[in-house]
């Protein structure tokens, strides 16, 4: 099989390819800023947005967000979200869809939806999918194997009147969507050599929304749908991987400086210092087993049981959340340890109930290193900018404030604040997540490998190659991602 690489970028450029032939294509998604760099967002606005998102993603069905080349910023005062363009149908039409690692289904708004927004505060035109105008579209019937097996969950239903395999998603913030499943072509550009680009497509099953309610109907937050990057069978990642179009792994690297940016690869980004922790099995989200927190190398007095995963407890990795949320039993010891470590070098102050610190020099030389320690011996090292944010001005200047938020519901959520400036690899075939510190403005190496066991039904070779995304070319999915790591909802 020829060496295939697909790179998504906001502007086409030359692609540099290294390696041999054979293997799977990598897909690199390029994200751009959602809001101008000089437009700030109050911290409470981001907290409110995160609260609404968490009400959704913590349901039995996870619905909603994320994102990633990321031209955007993790700075919570430049609020934003990730969305991209996908091309569906014949002839193809473009749809702006929110990228979300917390949900599984790709769905777009149907033209028959009468309760859906007709304009968007993001300055994009809203489009509507019309199956009748696509020569390659087909409805998923109740007797279809997709409906009777893979989709036959609480999120799927069948209508005796229309014989359509339908869905209904209800979210914790009171919003919802319903519609039916459709099978049609998804288009992307594939680089088949250093200077050769081929138009490619794959048949995928996705949702066509005929009804929306609640926050989904608000024009200021409206897009054409949601692009789920979750683990279950109907996610696009799973659909493409099951046919050997991509490996069952994706990666992102979020830039943390003021200009933001980063990369998302449908493939595995390689780095020699990568550490891995196993995914907690049988969970709908990307749950990791957080075991302890250390400040300046000292393990904090936190009962590890507060991190154990259950129906209403655990630790979730979520690029759709801007800040980071810790259960109360861990939050208070964490803040106390930071305050004790810097009390002689800063002036602790409270700003709107948040612990902040006035400093006269760089925070790097004052604030301690923090380590989140996970199962498998994998430590996530946090620099001060991974747990501090600029606060509102107070007497004496503008303080640095604890960016972590306290939660009472038992679920800790690792948002972009701690995920930035790191490569993250979601290795679904090996059921693990890996990470390492990285300058996300630089090139990344992507391994294109096949697993004989995992892909034996696809009859693909087991060779591997290496690509360097030094100059990203080829518009895959024609991705324009609007970022800053905050959920749309």
Secondary structure, DSSP 8 states (H G I E B T S, - for coil): ----BEE--SS----EEES-S-S-B-EEE-EEESS-TT----HHHHHHHHHHHHHHHTSSS--------B-S---TTS----EEEEEETTTTEEEEEEEETT----EEEBTT-SSS-S--TTS-----B-GGG-TT-EE-BTTSHIIIIIT-STT-EE-TTT-BEEEEEE-TTS-EEEEEEEEEEEEEEEEEETTEEEEEEEEEEEEEEEEEEGGGG-GGG--SEEEE--SSTTSHHHHHHHTTSB-SEEEEEE--STT--EEEEESEEE-TT-EEEEB-TT-SS-EE-EEEEEETTEE----GGGG--BTTBEEEE-TT-SSEEEEHHHHHHHHHHHHHHHTTTSEEEEETTEEEEE-SS-GGGTS--EEEEETTTEEEEE-GGGTEEEEEEETTEEEEEE-EEEESSSEEEE-HHHHTTEEEEEETTTTEEEEEE--TTS--EEEEE--TTTTGGGT----EEEEE-SS--S-STT--EEESS----
